[in-house]
């Protein structure tokens, strides 16, 4: 395999291929493009939303072969529109102020 080209390997300890849990939809998805492989319940809608946001590709579990995942990874990492959209969302999330801003809003509502 040529140097610098993404490879599919077994996940390192603590890593996994996300099924598209809700926490991915807004936070983690803007750090890097992702392949969502939904497994159950709300993950299917979350995966579709990530695709709508322009920062992910959805691969259904039954189709998730190493070859398809590799092709999808290469597509994601070489698409300038995906990188641009992830950067836009990252800037939006940072501008929202994070936990500090959330605490300020909650405190402003307290008596």
DAWOPE-V97026 format. One record per backbone hydrogen bond with DSSP energy under -0.5 kcal/mol. NH is the residue of the N-H (numbers start at 1). CO is the residue of the C=O. Records with the same first field share a line. If there is no record, write none. Layout:
NH: CO ; CO
This chain:
5: 2
9: 7
15: 12
18: 16
24: 21
25: 21 ; 22
26: 22
27: 23
28: 23
29: 24
30: 27
31: 28
32: 28
34: 55
36: 34 ; 57
37: 18 ; 35
38: 36
43: 40
44: 41
46: 42
47: 43
48: 44
49: 45
50: 46
51: 47
52: 48
53: 49
54: 50 ; 51
55: 50
56: 50
57: 34
59: 36
61: 38
63: 60
64: 60 ; 61
65: 63
69: 65
70: 66
71: 67
72: 68
73: 69
74: 70
75: 71
76: 72
77: 73
78: 74
79: 75 ; 76
80: 78
82: 79
83: 79
84: 80
85: 81
86: 82
87: 83
88: 84
89: 85
90: 86
91: 87
92: 88
93: 89
94: 90
95: 91
96: 92
97: 94
98: 93
100: 97
101: 97
102: 98
103: 99
104: 100
105: 101
106: 102
107: 103
108: 104
109: 105 ; 106
110: 106 ; 107
